[in-house]
């Protein structure tokens, strides 16, 4: 939906004579159809206060329109003996209001948003959700919650709240309670319980904050503290009236993106686009680290899940995703494989929908189909297999020390995910389902990745083969006759596998299968306030600005943007770049490059600068990394130039290197700088002698020689 600006009259909308003007002297907004609104609500004091709040919020946005209030009693109001723990109808607190909207008796209804049905009746829509006054739960009692003695009774009508109370203190007894806030407080005073759990926002709206003894630590019900305005779905003009108070117009959106089966090249184009648009990414342990490079500016939060080990509980993950989206962020939930195959994607979608947060699923290639396909194994084949079934090796809630038996579907080909630790149960279950002992079985570890390992056998011997050749998760298990299509010596020649230790592998794609394995981590430097002041003071006096990496460009211009410096002032300067990638980064900043070195090394850059530029007497600014590399400054100073270096980014070893070096599958390693080689040797001790070594530039080559490596190629025109 497109949202008009608050304070703009809708087509055909005329101000009602006699209505006050807003503080800008403009006539207030009113509906193009109505000069007043018939507003329905329940009859409690809280419900009436909520109607007043909506009217006040509209007035605060310049829309003053009279409300004709109509009171309705819902089934929830008339049947207070019915416990909410018995799961009453979805519209228990909205039924009569919904009917009044559909018959045209009222124009809109105002609800506590958490009372909305999960599925609205056909013909109805939520026109607005207001910002939450307070989304917490509160405890009311004679003492604080943590001081309640064993056997104390805490009243709440919610099953979820009862479970949360028991989780905090199992010695407390929970009891049902119904009624308005005032009625429930009176029941407590009459001795039915020792305390109540109620919505904090309700107490605040009623001016009853004095009763709050404790604010509860759990996440309360979805939409708690928010108000909802519901109306007829086709009433577009009236719907637009409430846009200025709809909190959802400032929400971001969430993408659930499938990262594919392991090879980072198997993510979809739309998945990459979602990453590039992201403000925040929550990613799993199965996600290739290099996919995060598509979002250099995004906040990245690890939310990995493995059997028996969760970096973040699902409830906390859901809450953080919601909070980021409600703060206006574009959020990507990046998951291995496809986001809706054997994961918690469905739970995340359901959770976000309850908060009315826009959510889009970007499908991914599931490992269940992607890995067999990559190996040339059809899951179905004419005359061999007509059906295929996918089975999770793990059941929710099962005791890992007492694995649950598996239900084996009737299908020609079976694919088991998350089944490595359940191999024994899988084999037993397959034998019990009368599968022949000679049925082919293949166990694939880290499929489509350089570390891929395969163990093949039959039902009769696969367990022994796995004992002799242990595998690491993630593992896919394929069972069926189509495995006979697999050929270990596939006819397609394997491309050269290149381990790339730098940060920009794209220029090597033409030379083979590039495996990004960055041995440096780039982060912005933090110049002192004094250094920044000096830079801004002296910036106009430089003749040449020199860049030797795209990161220098990125962080230099980000620094200027933070300080509010107009970069158009720099256009008369001479900009020099070490190569096309760096020149391209400058072009994106709207800068014309006078010189882009064709030999992309410090030596090549210096040579072309001496040939094409007058250097004597020139003042040169050199934004660069924190690592020392005196070559250019020394050489340029020797030509009579004055060079001022500015550290704009840090170059450090990667914070974590979770994957072992895939020694057996690598043909060539490329070191792009002394730091990539230094960090690799520090982390792994030595470069495997079977690898061909390539070095970018003379400085990197000199480091490798000092480290004892003499047999390598020196690259000059690539990154």
Helices and strands as residue ranges (DSSP letters): E 36-41, H 45-60, E 66-71, H 75-78, G 84-86, H 95-103, E 108-112, G 113-115, E 124-129, E 137-141, G 145-147, E 153-155, H 159-168, E 173-175, H 181-189, E 195-199, H 200-205, G 209-211, E 212-215, E 227-232, H 236-241, G 243-245, G 247-250, E 253-258, G 264-266, H 269-277, E 280-283, G 289-295, E 299-302, E 305-306, E 309-310, H 314-326, E 330-335, H 345-354, E 359-362, H 367-374, E 388-392, E 413-417, G 420-422, H 423-432, E 440-445, E 453-458, H 462-468, E 475-479, G 481-485, E 497-500, G 505-511, E 513-516, E 521-524, H 529-538, G 539-541, E 544-547, H 550-562, G 567-570, E 574-577, H 580-588, E 595-596, H 602-612, E 619-625, H 631-638, E 642-652, G 663-665, E 668-671, H 674-684, E 692-696, H 698-706, E 713-715
